[in-house]
Amino acid sequence: MKTSRQIVLASRPIGEPILQDFRLEEVPISGAGDGEVALRTLYLSLDPYMRGRMSEAKSYAAPVPVNGVMDGETICEVTESKHSNYRVGDIVRARTGWRTHATLSADTLKPVKTNGAPLTTALGVLGMPGFTAYSGMKLLGQPKSGETVVVAAASGPVGSLVGQLAKMAGARAVGIAGGAEKCAHVKDELGFDVAIDHRSSSFAAELEAACPQGIDVYFENVGGHVWDAVLPLLNRFSRVPVSGLIANYNDPESAGADKLPATMSAILRRSILVRGFINYEFENEHYDAFLAELAPKVAADEIKYREDIVDGLEHAPGAFIGMLSGKNFGKLLVKVAQDL
Ligand SMILES: NC(=O)c1ccc[n+]([C@@H]2O[C@H](COP(=O)([O-])OP(=O)(O)OC[C@H]3O[C@@H](n4cnc5c(N)ncnc54)[C@H](OP(=O)(O)O)[C@@H]3O)[C@@H](O)[C@H]2O)c1
């Protein structure tokens, strides 16, 4: 009997996840029923939102149950089809989760459109993270020529595109990243005007010096001490698309000092627009335009991206844990199929 390997949530983490919170299992594979396709996973995307799925806290998506397969998007090859739209050998985007094989309803599959760029880009710069940057900037941040845009996690798939979109709009792009190597990449490879290391002891002063005209768009990816340094620099009528708060993902309940009154006061006095969003609220209306606009630029190397590809499904938990503290360098993916 054919089997699939899968990684399940063994226990809900308290604080930072540990390897024991995951379990690798081997289970039998079922064939495709009517309207279904059988898939083998080529690449698995590892994303910060998965930390939220490991928790029971109320969120915009249901948690993964304990002993359930970890959620996630993948690039797969169709190995059997009982649906007229798909043939054996087709390549699709699917929500298989962390497993080597899956059988899914064909209605849940999405096409892979990369305009000749590598398949992996469909999970990164031309996938959900890229669309998050695009929709957050185009619809919410709306940078104008001459303005200053700031983004953290700037070497990752969301932040790297935010900065490049800022430059395309004629704005100044200031990137924040962890460590000298990531900062060099952000400035020299991605073309940001300035890159600042958020681990520097003089981080807040360096950010202020890098933004002499203040900040017009802050694309919020991290929260924590980065937000503390950004808030005093936000200009009147600045925009803050809130995409993620990774600094708090392992400790969402942390109280600390109550900064809410000072924060709300700044928002009021400087007429700051703060808007949280989850990318898929814009998907139906804007995803095609995103691909039409950006896929040719990625294929032509006008938009740069970096990928961090880990080999083997068994290494997914360690890579995921590392991402939450910045050990990834670029879009984090797992090469699941061994013959690629
Ligand atoms: N709203 C949406 O629809 C949506 C969709 C996708 C992603 N997101 C969010 O966008 C953000 C970036 O996602 P991504 O996929 O592009 O991830 P990523 O950049 O590949 O990885 C996360 C990065 O966050 C940085 N980081 C972690 N802890 C930090 C801290 N305490 N302070 C500052 N930086 C920290 C690390 O980079 P450094 O080493 O540079 O610090 C780490 O590499 C995440 O918050 C994610 O949840 C939102």
Ligand as a Chemical Component Dictionary entry (heavy atoms), coordinates in Angstrom:
data_LIG
# 
_chem_comp.id                   LIG 
_chem_comp.type                 NON-POLYMER 
_chem_comp.pdbx_formal_charge   0 
_chem_comp.three_letter_code    LIG 
# 
loop_
_chem_comp_atom.comp_id 
_chem_comp_atom.atom_id 
_chem_comp_atom.alt_atom_id 
_chem_comp_atom.type_symbol 
_chem_comp_atom.charge 
_chem_comp_atom.model_Cartn_x 
_chem_comp_atom.model_Cartn_y 
_chem_comp_atom.model_Cartn_z 
_chem_comp_atom.pdbx_ordinal 
LIG N1  N1  N 0  -2.201 40.245 6.502  1  
LIG C1  C1  C 0  -1.898 39.284 5.639  2  
LIG O1  O1  O 0  -2.732 38.888 4.810  3  
LIG C2  C2  C 0  -0.530 38.676 5.658  4  
LIG C3  C3  C 0  -0.126 37.749 4.676  5  
LIG C4  C4  C 0  1.187  37.267 4.690  6  
LIG C5  C5  C 0  2.060  37.679 5.691  7  
LIG N2  N2  N 1  1.615  38.546 6.631  8  
LIG C6  C6  C 0  2.518  39.014 7.705  9  
LIG O2  O2  O 0  3.591  39.721 7.122  10 
LIG C7  C7  C 0  4.734  39.617 7.958  11 
LIG C8  C8  C 0  5.922  39.156 7.105  12 
LIG O3  O3  O 0  5.630  37.878 6.584  13 
LIG P1  P1  P 0  6.646  37.142 5.620  14 
LIG O4  O4  O 0  5.972  35.939 5.096  15 
LIG O5  O5  O -1 7.219  38.114 4.643  16 
LIG O6  O6  O 0  7.761  36.655 6.655  17 
LIG P2  P2  P 0  9.360  36.659 6.591  18 
LIG O7  O7  O 0  9.828  38.064 6.443  19 
LIG O8  O8  O 0  9.866  35.655 5.640  20 
LIG O9  O9  O 0  9.723  36.088 8.034  21 
LIG C9  C9  C 0  9.407  36.753 9.178  22 
LIG C10 C10 C 0  10.514 37.757 9.555  23 
LIG O10 O10 O 0  10.047 38.584 10.616 24 
LIG C11 C11 C 0  11.169 39.167 11.232 25 
LIG N3  N3  N 0  10.960 39.222 12.687 26 
LIG C12 C12 C 0  10.651 38.197 13.516 27 
LIG N4  N4  N 0  10.543 38.640 14.780 28 
LIG C13 C13 C 0  10.784 39.975 14.749 29 
LIG C14 C14 C 0  10.810 41.001 15.740 30 
LIG N5  N5  N 0  10.562 40.725 17.031 31 
LIG N6  N6  N 0  11.087 42.265 15.351 32 
LIG C15 C15 C 0  11.351 42.553 14.065 33 
LIG N7  N7  N 0  11.333 41.623 13.071 34 
LIG C16 C16 C 0  11.059 40.345 13.426 35 
LIG C17 C17 C 0  12.380 38.297 10.879 36 
LIG O11 O11 O 0  13.182 39.032 9.977  37 
LIG P3  P3  P 0  14.482 39.857 10.475 38 
LIG O12 O12 O 0  15.556 38.841 10.686 39 
LIG O13 O13 O 0  14.743 40.804 9.361  40 
LIG O14 O14 O 0  14.091 40.533 11.745 41 
LIG C18 C18 C 0  11.771 37.118 10.127 42 
LIG O15 O15 O 0  12.621 36.623 9.132  43 
LIG C19 C19 C 0  4.346  38.656 9.081  44 
LIG O16 O16 O 0  3.949  39.392 10.217 45 
LIG C20 C20 C 0  3.156  37.918 8.521  46 
LIG O17 O17 O 0  2.299  37.410 9.522  47 
LIG C21 C21 C 0  0.356  39.059 6.626  48 
# 
loop_
_chem_comp_bond.comp_id 
_chem_comp_bond.atom_id_1 
_chem_comp_bond.atom_id_2 
_chem_comp_bond.value_order 
_chem_comp_bond.pdbx_ordinal 
LIG N1  C1  SING 1  
LIG C1  O1  DOUB 2  
LIG C1  C2  SING 3  
LIG C2  C3  SING 4  
LIG C2  C21 DOUB 5  
LIG C3  C4  DOUB 6  
LIG C4  C5  SING 7  
LIG C5  N2  DOUB 8  
LIG N2  C6  SING 9  
LIG N2  C21 SING 10 
LIG C6  O2  SING 11 
LIG C6  C20 SING 12 
LIG O2  C7  SING 13 
LIG C7  C8  SING 14 
LIG C7  C19 SING 15 
LIG C8  O3  SING 16 
LIG O3  P1  SING 17 
LIG P1  O4  DOUB 18 
LIG P1  O5  SING 19 
LIG P1  O6  SING 20 
LIG O6  P2  SING 21 
LIG P2  O7  DOUB 22 
LIG P2  O8  SING 23 
LIG P2  O9  SING 24 
LIG O9  C9  SING 25 
LIG C9  C10 SING 26 
LIG C10 O10 SING 27 
LIG C10 C18 SING 28 
LIG O10 C11 SING 29 
LIG C11 N3  SING 30 
LIG C11 C17 SING 31 
LIG N3  C12 SING 32 
LIG N3  C16 SING 33 
LIG C12 N4  DOUB 34 
LIG N4  C13 SING 35 
LIG C13 C14 SING 36 
LIG C13 C16 DOUB 37 
LIG C14 N5  SING 38 
LIG C14 N6  DOUB 39 
LIG N6  C15 SING 40 
LIG C15 N7  DOUB 41 
LIG N7  C16 SING 42 
LIG C17 O11 SING 43 
LIG C17 C18 SING 44 
LIG O11 P3  SING 45 
LIG P3  O12 DOUB 46 
LIG P3  O13 SING 47 
LIG P3  O14 SING 48 
LIG C18 O15 SING 49 
LIG C19 O16 SING 50 
LIG C19 C20 SING 51 
LIG C20 O17 SING 52 
# 
